[in-house]
């Protein structure tokens, strides 16, 4: 499966890229996020077994939580946008 993944804001600096072409066998957005996270705990909470809060994740411009079973397909564009809070 070929995907385009775009990292926004400071996440692009943290992960070292703003945009990547991703090739993999994963079939859900959760699986892709886990693979991208690579056990670093930046994007995925391994204790709660879910994507970490503080990120907006869009698949073709639509919130991933609205996708049926979080399924993705070849050619999808995934944007990961960190939510920054001031205080």
C-alpha positions as CSV (number, residue, x, y, z in Angstrom):
1,X,0.0,0.0,0.0
2,X,1.4,3.4,-1.0
3,X,0.5,6.4,1.1
4,X,1.6,10.0,1.4
5,X,2.1,11.1,5.0
6,X,2.5,14.8,5.9
7,X,3.8,15.9,9.3
8,X,2.8,19.4,10.3
9,X,4.3,21.9,12.7
10,X,7.0,20.8,15.2
11,X,6.3,17.2,14.4
12,X,8.1,17.6,11.1
13,X,11.2,18.7,13.0
14,X,10.9,15.9,15.6
15,X,10.5,13.2,13.0
16,X,13.0,14.7,10.5
17,X,10.6,15.0,7.6
18,X,7.7,17.1,6.5
19,X,6.4,14.6,3.9
20,X,7.1,11.0,3.2
21,X,6.0,8.4,0.7
22,X,5.1,5.4,2.7
23,X,5.0,1.8,1.4
24,X,3.6,-0.9,3.7
25,X,1.2,-3.7,4.3
26,X,-0.8,-2.0,7.1
27,X,-4.5,-1.8,6.5
28,X,-5.6,0.6,9.3
29,X,-4.5,4.1,10.4
30,X,-3.6,2.7,13.8
31,X,-1.2,0.2,12.3
32,X,0.4,2.9,10.2
33,X,0.8,5.2,13.2
34,X,2.4,2.4,15.3
35,X,4.8,1.7,12.5
36,X,5.8,5.3,12.1
37,X,6.2,5.7,15.9
38,X,8.7,2.8,15.9
39,X,8.4,2.3,19.7
40,X,9.4,5.9,20.5
41,X,6.0,6.8,22.1
42,X,5.7,10.1,20.2
43,X,2.6,9.2,18.3
44,X,1.3,6.0,19.9
45,X,0.5,5.3,23.5
46,X,1.7,1.7,24.0
47,X,0.1,1.5,27.5
48,X,-3.4,2.6,26.3
49,X,-2.9,0.9,22.9
50,X,-4.1,3.9,21.0
51,X,-2.9,7.0,19.2
52,X,-1.8,9.6,21.7
53,X,-4.0,12.6,22.4
54,X,-2.8,15.9,21.2
55,X,-2.8,15.1,17.5
56,X,-5.3,15.7,14.7
57,X,-5.0,12.9,12.1
58,X,-6.7,13.4,8.8
59,X,-7.1,10.9,6.0
60,X,-7.8,12.7,2.7
61,X,-8.9,15.7,4.7
62,X,-11.3,13.7,7.0
63,X,-10.8,13.0,10.7
64,X,-9.6,9.4,11.0
65,X,-12.1,8.7,13.7
66,X,-14.9,9.0,11.1
67,X,-13.5,6.3,8.9
68,X,-15.1,2.9,8.9
69,X,-12.9,0.7,11.1
70,X,-10.0,3.1,10.6
71,X,-9.4,1.5,7.2
72,X,-7.0,3.1,4.7
73,X,-6.5,2.4,1.0
74,X,-3.7,2.8,-1.6
75,X,-3.1,6.4,-2.5
76,X,-4.5,7.9,0.7
77,X,-3.0,11.2,2.1
78,X,-2.5,11.2,5.8
79,X,-1.8,14.4,7.7
80,X,-0.7,14.4,11.3
81,X,-1.1,17.8,13.0
82,X,0.0,18.3,16.6
83,X,-2.2,20.4,18.8
84,X,-0.2,23.0,20.6
85,X,-1.5,24.5,23.8
86,X,-0.3,27.7,25.5
87,X,-0.6,28.4,29.1
